[in-house]
Amino acid sequence: MKQQHMAVMGLMAAGALALGAPQANAANIDVYNGIGTDTTWTSANEYRLMEPVFVTNGATLTIQAGTV
């Protein structure tokens, strides 16, 4: 029983470290004005809205899960 408890605790600790690990080589991208063409924001980058940003008519902004 104690071995199972230790195994579960080890898995939980490994999961916490993996989820809390910072992304390597994430680019900081400053976003200004409107988005006029189809654009995808990926979780590999960090996006900062420097002013109100809008997506123009006919353009699509896709934001991947986990994107900051």
ZAMARGU-4260 file (C-alpha; in steps of 0.2 Angstrom, whole numbers, plus 5000, padded with zeros to 4 digits):
<rodrens>
0) 5000/5000/5000 | 5014/5012/5004 | 5023/5009/4988 | 5007/5013/4978 | 5005/5029/4988
5) 5023/5034/4984 | 5020/5029/4966 | 5004/5040/4965 | 5013/5055/4973 | 5028/5053/4961
10) 5016/5054/4946 | 5007/5069/4954 | 5023/5078/4956 | 5029/5074/4939 | 5013/5080/4932
15) 5013/5096/4941 | 5031/5100/4935 | 5026/5096/4917 | 5011/5108/4918 | 5020/5122/4926
20) 5035/5121/4915 | 5038/5137/4905 | 5038/5136/4886 | 5055/5136/4879 | 5059/5149/4866
25) 5042/5157/4866 | 5042/5173/4856 | 5033/5189/4863 | 5023/5196/4849 | 5015/5214/4851
30) 4999/5216/4842 | 4993/5233/4836 | 4978/5238/4826 | 4967/5227/4815 | 4970/5209/4809
35) 4966/5210/4790 | 4971/5193/4784 | 4967/5175/4790 | 4979/5173/4805 | 4983/5159/4818
40) 4990/5162/4835 | 4999/5147/4842 | 5003/5142/4859 | 5022/5143/4855 | 5021/5162/4856
45) 5015/5175/4869 | 5004/5188/4861 | 5002/5205/4870 | 4988/5217/4864 | 4996/5234/4864
50) 4979/5243/4860 | 4962/5238/4855 | 4963/5225/4841 | 4950/5220/4829 | 4947/5207/4816
55) 4942/5215/4800 | 4927/5209/4790 | 4931/5193/4780 | 4947/5189/4790 | 4948/5175/4803
60) 4958/5174/4819 | 4961/5156/4825 | 4968/5155/4842 | 4975/5138/4847 | 4971/5130/4864
65) 4984/5136/4877 | 4989/5152/4868 | 4993/5166/4880
</rodrens>
